[in-house]
């Protein structure tokens, strides 16, 4: 039985769930859409390199399948962590990985929480020039989910500005011209960085075989995405 929960114990637990990186963010000021709990624990899993290589020229069924696989695994990991926290007397709320399914907004409002905001505040990475979360370890080839809790854990150092520098590979690669080529700073809205309507129009016109708007070209274009 686990008697004490600290960063080491939680890290071991999450690694056993397949989580590749995680962090701690303070929830003050409150993150938009967040539960009323003082700590956010964002967790991260990466897209398999072979899948990243395959989406270089456009979305693939393999990428859609990987998206579903990672969402399922992340949701299982967040629920397991939340259960562990509750067993040890803590309050905990698991917010699932975002799904490209608008019907979930009614049944599960937490499904549309911006996990990117928790991850940047926890110091796991930054937001790139096409509004993707960019992990310092895996680039944008990742999926995220978050657990909120009242367990006292020291927060990480927030990342408050983009670290892409002069790189604009994702902007140049986007066939819809969605990226605005703007350097991110904390507090910016997605619209400041990315034209979501243009992305929707492109996907509707060119990739009707895919039920989700998860193109992936900008992910594959990033030099930080793991493609080995």
C-alpha positions as CSV (number, residue, x, y, z in Angstrom):
1,X,0.0,0.0,0.0
2,X,1.2,3.5,-0.8
3,X,1.4,5.5,2.5
4,X,2.8,8.8,1.3
5,X,2.0,10.6,-2.0
6,X,4.8,12.9,-3.2
7,X,6.3,13.7,-6.6
8,X,8.5,10.5,-6.6
9,X,5.6,8.2,-5.8
10,X,3.3,9.9,-8.3
11,X,5.9,9.8,-11.0
12,X,6.4,6.1,-10.5
13,X,2.7,5.5,-10.6
14,X,2.2,7.5,-13.8
15,X,5.2,5.8,-15.5
16,X,3.4,2.5,-14.8
17,X,0.4,3.9,-16.6
18,X,2.5,4.7,-19.7
19,X,2.8,8.5,-19.0
20,X,6.0,9.9,-20.5
21,X,6.0,13.3,-18.8
22,X,3.9,15.1,-16.2
23,X,4.1,18.3,-14.1
24,X,2.4,20.4,-11.5
25,X,0.8,23.8,-12.0
26,X,-0.8,26.1,-9.5
27,X,-4.4,26.9,-10.3
28,X,-4.2,30.5,-9.1
29,X,-5.3,32.5,-11.0
30,X,-7.8,29.9,-12.0
31,X,-7.3,28.3,-15.4
32,X,-10.4,28.8,-17.6
33,X,-12.8,25.9,-17.2
34,X,-10.8,24.4,-14.3
35,X,-12.3,22.8,-11.2
36,X,-12.0,24.6,-7.9
37,X,-8.9,22.8,-6.8
38,X,-5.5,24.3,-6.2
39,X,-3.2,22.0,-8.2
40,X,-3.3,20.9,-11.8
41,X,-1.3,17.8,-12.8
42,X,-1.0,17.7,-16.6
43,X,0.1,14.4,-18.1
44,X,1.6,13.7,-21.6
45,X,1.9,10.8,-24.0
46,X,3.7,11.0,-27.3
47,X,2.6,10.0,-30.8
48,X,4.6,7.1,-32.2
49,X,7.4,8.2,-34.5
50,X,6.2,6.0,-37.4
51,X,2.8,7.7,-37.3
52,X,4.4,11.2,-37.3
53,X,6.5,10.2,-40.4
54,X,3.3,9.1,-42.1
55,X,1.4,12.4,-41.7
56,X,4.1,14.5,-43.3
57,X,2.0,15.0,-46.5
58,X,-1.5,14.9,-44.9
59,X,-3.7,13.1,-42.4
60,X,-3.8,9.4,-42.4
61,X,-6.0,6.7,-40.9
62,X,-3.1,5.6,-38.8
63,X,-3.0,9.1,-37.2
64,X,-6.7,9.0,-36.5
65,X,-6.2,5.6,-34.8
66,X,-3.3,6.8,-32.8
67,X,-5.3,9.9,-31.7
68,X,-8.0,7.5,-30.4
69,X,-5.4,5.2,-28.8
70,X,-3.7,8.0,-26.9
71,X,-6.9,9.6,-25.8
72,X,-8.1,6.3,-24.4
73,X,-4.7,5.7,-22.6
74,X,-4.6,9.2,-21.2
75,X,-8.2,9.0,-19.9
76,X,-7.4,5.7,-18.2
77,X,-4.2,7.2,-16.6
78,X,-6.0,10.3,-15.3
79,X,-8.8,8.2,-13.8
80,X,-6.3,5.9,-12.2
81,X,-4.4,8.8,-10.7
82,X,-7.6,10.5,-9.5
83,X,-8.6,7.2,-7.8
84,X,-5.2,6.9,-6.1
85,X,-5.5,10.5,-4.9
86,X,-9.0,9.9,-3.5
87,X,-7.9,6.7,-1.8
88,X,-5.3,8.7,0.1
89,X,-7.9,11.3,1.2
90,X,-7.4,14.0,-1.4
91,X,-9.9,15.6,-3.6
92,X,-9.3,14.9,-7.3
93,X,-11.0,15.5,-10.7
94,X,-9.8,14.0,-13.9
95,X,-10.3,16.0,-17.1
96,X,-10.1,13.8,-20.2
97,X,-8.1,14.3,-23.3
98,X,-9.8,16.6,-25.7
99,X,-11.8,14.8,-28.4
100,X,-12.9,16.3,-31.7
101,X,-16.5,15.6,-31.0
102,X,-18.7,18.5,-30.2
103,X,-21.5,16.4,-28.7
104,X,-19.2,15.8,-25.7
105,X,-19.5,19.4,-24.7
106,X,-23.0,18.7,-23.4
107,X,-22.3,15.5,-21.6
108,X,-18.8,16.4,-20.4
109,X,-17.9,20.1,-20.3
110,X,-14.5,19.2,-18.9
111,X,-13.6,17.5,-22.1
112,X,-12.9,20.9,-23.7
113,X,-10.6,22.3,-21.0
114,X,-7.4,23.6,-22.5
115,X,-4.8,21.1,-21.3
116,X,-2.2,23.3,-23.0
117,X,-2.7,26.0,-20.5
118,X,-2.0,23.6,-17.6
119,X,1.0,22.1,-19.3
120,X,2.6,25.5,-20.0
121,X,2.0,26.6,-16.5
122,X,3.6,23.4,-15.2
123,X,6.7,24.1,-17.3
124,X,6.3,21.1,-19.7
125,X,6.6,23.3,-22.8
126,X,5.2,26.2,-24.8
127,X,2.7,27.1,-27.5
128,X,4.0,27.1,-31.1
129,X,3.2,29.3,-34.1
130,X,0.2,27.2,-35.2
131,X,-1.2,27.0,-31.6
132,X,0.1,23.5,-30.9
133,X,1.5,22.7,-27.5
134,X,5.2,22.0,-28.0
135,X,6.9,19.6,-25.5
136,X,10.6,20.2,-24.9
137,X,11.1,16.4,-25.2
138,X,8.7,15.4,-28.0
139,X,7.8,18.6,-29.8
140,X,4.1,18.9,-30.8
141,X,3.7,15.1,-31.3
142,X,1.9,14.6,-28.0
143,X,-1.5,14.3,-26.4
144,X,-2.5,15.8,-23.0
145,X,-4.9,15.3,-20.2
146,X,-5.1,16.8,-16.7
147,X,-6.0,15.8,-13.1
148,X,-6.9,18.5,-10.6
149,X,-6.3,17.9,-6.9
150,X,-5.8,19.5,-3.5
151,X,-2.7,17.5,-2.7
152,X,0.1,19.8,-1.8
153,X,2.9,19.5,-4.4
154,X,5.5,22.1,-5.4
155,X,4.6,23.6,-8.8
156,X,6.9,23.8,-11.8
157,X,8.3,27.0,-13.3
158,X,5.7,28.2,-15.8
159,X,6.7,28.8,-19.5
160,X,5.3,32.2,-20.5
161,X,6.6,32.7,-24.0
162,X,7.3,30.6,-27.1
163,X,10.7,29.1,-27.7
164,X,10.4,28.5,-31.4
165,X,12.6,31.4,-32.3
166,X,13.0,32.1,-36.0
167,X,11.6,28.7,-36.9
168,X,8.4,28.8,-38.9
169,X,8.3,25.3,-40.3
170,X,4.8,24.6,-39.1
171,X,3.5,27.9,-40.6
172,X,5.2,27.2,-44.0
173,X,3.9,23.6,-44.1
174,X,0.3,24.4,-43.5
175,X,-1.6,24.0,-46.8
176,X,-4.5,26.2,-45.5
177,X,-2.2,29.1,-44.2
178,X,-3.7,28.8,-40.7
179,X,-0.6,29.9,-38.7
180,X,-0.3,33.6,-38.2
181,X,3.5,33.4,-37.7
182,X,3.2,35.0,-34.2
183,X,5.4,34.3,-31.2
184,X,3.2,33.0,-28.3
185,X,3.1,34.7,-24.9
186,X,1.0,33.5,-22.0
187,X,-2.5,34.9,-22.1
188,X,-2.8,35.0,-25.9
189,X,-6.0,33.4,-27.3
190,X,-5.8,30.7,-29.9
191,X,-7.2,33.2,-32.5
192,X,-4.1,35.3,-32.0
193,X,-2.0,32.5,-33.3
194,X,-4.2,30.3,-35.5
195,X,-7.0,30.6,-38.0
196,X,-9.2,27.7,-37.0
197,X,-11.9,28.5,-39.6
198,X,-9.3,28.2,-42.4
199,X,-8.3,24.8,-41.0
200,X,-12.0,23.7,-41.0
201,X,-12.5,24.9,-44.5
202,X,-9.4,23.1,-45.8
203,X,-10.3,19.8,-44.1
204,X,-13.9,20.0,-45.3
205,X,-12.8,20.6,-48.9
206,X,-9.9,18.2,-49.0
207,X,-10.2,15.4,-46.4
208,X,-13.8,14.4,-46.2
209,X,-12.8,10.8,-45.6
210,X,-11.8,11.8,-42.1
211,X,-14.5,12.5,-39.5
212,X,-12.2,14.6,-37.4
213,X,-10.3,17.7,-38.2
214,X,-6.9,16.5,-37.0
215,X,-4.7,17.2,-40.1
216,X,-1.3,16.7,-38.4
217,X,0.8,18.3,-41.1
218,X,2.1,21.0,-38.8
219,X,3.0,18.4,-36.2
220,X,5.1,16.4,-38.7
221,X,6.8,19.6,-40.0
222,X,8.2,20.6,-36.6
223,X,11.9,19.8,-36.3
224,X,11.3,18.9,-32.6
225,X,8.8,16.1,-33.4
226,X,10.4,12.8,-32.7
227,X,10.8,11.1,-36.1
228,X,13.5,8.5,-35.4
